[in-house]
């Protein structure tokens, strides 16, 4: 008990609970806004939103080209304290042209209906896909702030930007419907990027110049570090979105099912609060103490325990209360979505408990293992989703996803356990 109390005290000093409270506040607001949107919009429109979000997440990863990963790793290292400003500047100057190229190519292919059979989604992608530029830049700035471990200060910025964005989406959706949702999304992203930029510049006293000496060489050096992160993130994001993307093809004649599934996935915003917060705080500390065997093992064990216990509590709570809450709020409108949700919670449980292992591997520079894990996960998930939707149904697809995530948890745990022994043996 004494060790647990000391751990919690130390965690509080690091700013974990400040970020946790900020994320909880955001999660609650996000929950409320999306539940409200589910009342205002139809289930079909919810399906349109989910397909758009899936593609925008994938595009944002490609547009960032791994530079957020290189910024996080390089800026976390005390050896680079005197060149942090340059590291961030190089990343930003590289991300902007890459994002524009990705955006151009994506929209050219979208004109031919390559991405989805749903015409309305094609229109939305053509009109609002530019948000990937703002998302990629925000991810780069967030990685820089995360590396500095100023979680207490940054928690207030998180609350300001996220809640403002949510309010914009809710208000504009209420008055403008589906179009208002996307207008609010775009305005919120621009606002968040602006606030994060001002905060970063003032907090770190950054001085950017229009020209970086040796930019091409430095951009290439950061790319070498970040490209592994790009691969890992791409495989991960594909595995997370294969279900929605392929539904856009197989369920084009029955968009209501996609909307019901999209409604169920709304609740993952709140469920992911624990994993995202722990990973956000753990990664830079893993990186900082990566040469200290005792400390890194201690951190890994403690964060794993906190993650497991919190996920068990959430798992039981959601199974008991979520179906009743949804029935109270919506009646039978999303009855099919509830049946999907009950199964999806099981998928989340295995996925969330695997997240801390990924944070350790990333901070340790063992990106080859992350790429391998995420590649296998993406391939298994893609094949499973494809054949499940083509020959069976959504329920079979979810059961397969649950089994795959269980296998990936065991596989990743085995890799982490063996890599810690090998890693420190050669130190």
N, C-alpha and C positions, 0 to 999 in steps of 0.2 A: 504493500500500500504506500509506504514511504517513497519507494522508487517511482511509483505512478504519480504521486503528488509533485515530486521534484521534476518529473518529466513535463507535467502540465504547466508548472511554473516557468520552466525554461521555454516551453513552446509559446507561452503567452508573451515572454520577452521578445521572442523572435517575430512576433506580430501575427502568429497564426490565427488567433481568435479575432483579431481585428479584421483580417481578410475574411475569416469565416462569417462573422457578423455581417460584413458588407455583402458577401455572396448570398447569405441567407435572405437578407433584405431584398436583394435583387431577385433571388429565386421566387420569393413570395410575390413580389410585384409582377414578375414575368408570368407566374402561374395565374394570378388574377387577371392579367391582361389577356392571356391566351384563352382562358376560360370565358372571358367576356366576348372575345372575338368569335369563339365557337358558337356563342348565342346569336351574334349578329350575322355571321356568314353561314352559308350552307355547307354541308359536309363535302360537296363537290369542290367548292372554293377552297376549303381547307386542304383538299388533295392537291389543288393547283399550287398552293403555297409550299407544301412539303416538297414537291418536285423541284420547284424553283430553289428552295433552300438547299436541297441536296446538290444541285449543280453549282450553286454559288459557293458552297463550302469547298467543293473540289477545285473550282477555278481559283479560289483565293489561295489555296495551298500551292497550286502551280505558279500563280502570279508572284507569290513570295519567294519561290525558287530556293527555299532552304535558308534564306538569309536571316530569318528570325532565330533559327537554331544556332547559326554561327555567332550571332550577336549575344545570345544567352550564354553560350559556352565561353566565348572570349571575354565578355564583360564580367563574368563571374570570377575569372582568374585574377587574383591580386597583382600578378605580374604585368597586367595590361592596364593598370589604373591610370597611367599617364597618357594613354591613347584611346580611352573609351569614346571620346567625342568623335575621333576619326573612324572608329569601328562602326558607330551608328551612322555617320554621314555616308560612308562608303555603301552601307547596306541600303539606305534610303535612295541614294542616287542610282543604285543598281535595280532596285525593285520597281521604280517608276516606269522606265522604258520596257522592262520585261512584262509588267502588267498591261501596258498598252498593246504590246504585240499579242499577248494571250487573248485580250479582249477582242482585237481585230479578227484574229483567226477563228475564235469561237463564234462570232456573229456571222462571219462568212459561211461557216458550216451550218449555222442555225437557219440560214435562209433556205437551205435545202432540206430542212426537217430531219437532220441527222440525229439530234439528241432525244427527241420524243415524238410520239405519234399524236399527242394532245395539242391541237392547234392553239388553244388559249394559252398554254404554257409556252409555246413558241413565241407568241406575241409578248408575254411577260419577260421572257429571257431577252428578247430583242430590245425592249424598252428600258429594262432595269439592270442588265448585267454589268453595267459600269460600276456597280457597288463593290466589285472585287478589288478595284484600285484602292478604295478607302479601307477595305478590310485588310488587305495585304500590308498597307502602311501602318495601320493600327497594331497589327500583330508584331511588327518590327519594333515599334515603340514600347509595347507591352513587355516584350522579351527583354529590352534594355532596362526597364524599370524593375522587372522581376529579378534580374541579375544583381541589382543593387541592394535587394532585400530590405527596402524601405516600406514594408507592408503596412505599417500603421498609417503613414501619410497617404499612401496610395489607396487605402480602403475608402477614404472620403471621395476621391476622384471616381472610384468605381461606382459608388452610390449616386453621385451627381450625374454621371454620363448615362449609366444604365437606366436609372429611373426616368430621366428626362426623355430618353429614347422610347421607353415604354409608354409614357404619357402621350407622346406624339402619335405613336401607332394607335393607341386606343381611341384618342379623340378623332383622328382623321378617319379611322375605320368606321367609327360610329356615323360620321357625316357623309363619307364618300364610299363606303363599302370596300370591296376588294382593292380598288384603285387607291383608296385612302391608306390601306395597310402598307402598300409599297411606297407611297409618298412619305409616310411617317418613317418607314425603315431607312429610306435614303437620307432624309433630313437628320435623323438620329445618328447615322454613321458619320456624316460630315461634322456634326456637333461634337461627337466623341473624339474624332481625330483632331479637331481643333483644340479641345481642352487638353488632351493628352500631349499634344505638341507644346502648348504653352507651359504646362506643368513640367515636362521634361527639360525644356530649355532653361527655365528658372531654377529648378531644383538642382541641376547639375552644372549650371552656368556654362552652357554649351555655346560655342561660337562656330557657326558654320561659314564656310567660304564657298563661292560659286565653283571653284576648281579645287580638286584634290590632287596633289602631286603623286604621280604614279598610280592613278586611279585604277587603270585596267589591271595592273599587277596585283594590287591589293584586293580588288573585287574578285579576282580569280582565286586568290589565297583563301578568302572567306567562303567562296563557292565550294572549294574542295572540302572544307569543314561542314558546310551546310547541306551539301548535295546528298549526304547520307540521311540527314534529317528530312530532306525533301522526299526521298524514297520511302522512308519509314512513315512519314505523315500521309503520303499519297496512298500507300497500301492500306493504311489504317482508315483513312477517310472513305476510300472505296468500299472497304468491308462494312463500314457503318452506313453506307448509303445505297448499296446494291439493291436492297429490298425496295426502296422507294423508286429508284431509277427504273428497275425492271418492271415494277408495277405500272409505270407510265407506258409500257409497251403492251403487257399482257392484259391489263384491266382497262384499256381505252374504251371498251364498250360498256364497262360497268364502273364508272368513276366514283360511285357512292362507296364502294368497298375501300378504295384508296383513301377517301375522306375519312372513313371510319378508322382505318389504320393510322392515318395522320393524327386524328384526335387522340388515339391511345399514346402515340409517341410524344405528344405535348408534355405528358407527365415526366418524361425523361429530363426535362429542364430542371425540375426540382430534384430528381433522383441523382443527377450528376453533380450536385452541389458538393458532396463529400469528396468524391474522387478529384474533382478539379481543384478544390482548395488544397487538399493534401499534396497533390502533385505540384501545384504552383509553388508551395512553400518548400517542399522537399527537394526539388531538383537543384536549385542553387546551393543548398546546404550539402547535398551529396557532392556537388562539384567542388565546394570549398574544402571539404574534409576528405577528399578522395584518396589522399596519401596516408591517411590515418586509419589503419585497419580496424582498431577497436571502436572508434567513433562511428565509422561508416556502417559497421555491422549493427551497432547499437541503434542507430537511426533507422536502418532498414527494418529491424525487428519491431521497434516501437511504432513506426508509421504503419506497418503491416497489421499490427494488433488493433490500432485505432480504426483503421479502415475496415477491417473485418467485423469488429463489434458494432460499429455504426451502421454498416450495411445490413447486418442481421436484424437490428432494431427496425430499420426502415423497411426491410423486406416484410417482416411480420405485420408492421403497422399498415402498410399499403394493402396487403392482402385482406386485412380485416376491415379497413375503413373506406378505401377508395371506391369500390363498387357502390356502396351505400351513398357516398357523397355524390357520385356522378348521377345516380338515379334520382336523388333529391334535387339536383340542380337542373337536369335536362329531361327527366322522365325517361321515355323510351327512345329519344332521338339518337342516342349513341349506344344502344344496347349491344350492337355487334362490336363496337369499339371496346366495350368493357371486356368482352370475352377475349379480344386480342391483347388487351392490357394485362390481364391476369397472367397470360403466358409470357409476355414481354418482360415482366418484372423478373422472371427467372433468368432471362438472357442478360439483363442488366446486372444481376447479382454476381455472375461469374466475370463479367467484363470489368466491373468496378473493382473487384478484388485483384485484378491483374494490373491495374494502372500503376501501382507503386513500383512494381517490378520494372515497368517501362521507364519510369522516372530515374531509377537507379542506373539502368543500362545507358540511358542518354547522358546522365551526368558523368558516368565513368568513361565515356568516349567509346563504349562498346556498341557502336552503331551497326556493325555488321550483324550482330545478333538481333537488334531491333528490326533491321530490314528483313532478315530471314523470318522472324516471327510474324511480322505484318504481311509479308508476301504470302506465306503459307495460309494465314488467316484470310487474306483477300481472295486467294484462289479457291479455298474450300467454301467460303461464303458465297462467292459469285456462282460457282457451280451448283451449290445447294439451292440457292434462291432461284436460279434459272430453271432447274429441273422440277423444283417444288411447284412453282407457279405454272409451268408448262403442262405438267402431268397431274398435279394434285391440287392443293389449295393453300390458303394463307396459314391455316393452323399447322399444317405439316411443315411449312417453311419455318415457322417460329420454333417448333420443336427441334428442327435441324440446327437452327441458329443457337439454341440453348446448348445442344450437345457440342457444337464446334467451339463455343466459347469456354465450355468446361475443359475440353481437350487443350485449348490454347493456354489456359491457366496452369494446367499441370506441366505442359511443355515449357512454358516461360519460367515457372518455379524451378524446374530442373536446370535450365540454363543459368539462371541467377545463382543458384546454389553452387554449381560447378565453376562459374566464372569468378566468383569471389575468391575461391581457393586458388585458382590459376592466376588471377590478377595480382594478388598480394604475394604469391610465391615468387614472382619475378620482379618484385619491387626491390 
